[in-house]
Amino acid sequence: MIGKILKTMRRENNFTQEKLAELTYIGRSTLSDYERLKTDINFENIEKIAEVCGYEVVFINKKDKNKVLTTKNIERKEI
């Protein structure tokens, strides 16, 4: 599913894989592998691609739709 989401975001912005690779500093072949689910993607790269494509990664609580977490509204702590 994540591969389809990544491809949709890229296409909505009329980015080729090469252009998105240039903007995110992720290799073109790696982007292709993400889209085809040949390689697992880490959260930081999901966030990077989303940001360049004008999206934000959002987590919505199923029980309370008013509880929303994003990387912008929580404090990150290094583990």
Contacts in CASP RR format, 6 or more apart in sequence:
PFRMAT RR
TARGET T0000
AUTHOR 0000-0000-0000
METHOD contacts of the structure
MODEL  1
MIGKILKTMRRENNFTQEKLAELTYIGRSTLSDYERLKTDINFENIEKIA
EVCGYEVVFINKKDKNKVLTTKNIERKEI
2 34 0 8 1.000
2 37 0 8 1.000
2 41 0 8 1.000
2 46 0 8 1.000
3 34 0 8 1.000
3 35 0 8 1.000
3 36 0 8 1.000
3 37 0 8 1.000
4 35 0 8 1.000
6 31 0 8 1.000
6 34 0 8 1.000
6 35 0 8 1.000
6 41 0 8 1.000
6 46 0 8 1.000
6 49 0 8 1.000
7 35 0 8 1.000
9 49 0 8 1.000
9 50 0 8 1.000
9 53 0 8 1.000
9 54 0 8 1.000
9 55 0 8 1.000
10 17 0 8 1.000
10 20 0 8 1.000
10 31 0 8 1.000
10 35 0 8 1.000
10 49 0 8 1.000
10 53 0 8 1.000
12 53 0 8 1.000
13 52 0 8 1.000
13 53 0 8 1.000
13 54 0 8 1.000
15 23 0 8 1.000
15 53 0 8 1.000
17 28 0 8 1.000
17 31 0 8 1.000
17 32 0 8 1.000
17 35 0 8 1.000
18 28 0 8 1.000
20 26 0 8 1.000
20 31 0 8 1.000
20 49 0 8 1.000
20 52 0 8 1.000
20 53 0 8 1.000
21 27 0 8 1.000
21 28 0 8 1.000
21 30 0 8 1.000
21 31 0 8 1.000
23 52 0 8 1.000
24 31 0 8 1.000
24 45 0 8 1.000
24 48 0 8 1.000
24 49 0 8 1.000
24 52 0 8 1.000
25 48 0 8 1.000
26 45 0 8 1.000
26 48 0 8 1.000
26 49 0 8 1.000
30 39 0 8 1.000
31 49 0 8 1.000
32 38 0 8 1.000
33 39 0 8 1.000
34 41 0 8 1.000
34 45 0 8 1.000
43 57 0 8 1.000
46 57 0 8 1.000
47 57 0 8 1.000
47 71 0 8 1.000
50 56 0 8 1.000
50 57 0 8 1.000
56 70 0 8 1.000
56 71 0 8 1.000
56 72 0 8 1.000
57 70 0 8 1.000
57 71 0 8 1.000
58 68 0 8 1.000
58 69 0 8 1.000
58 70 0 8 1.000
59 68 0 8 1.000
59 69 0 8 1.000
59 70 0 8 1.000
60 67 0 8 1.000
60 68 0 8 1.000
61 67 0 8 1.000
61 68 0 8 1.000
END
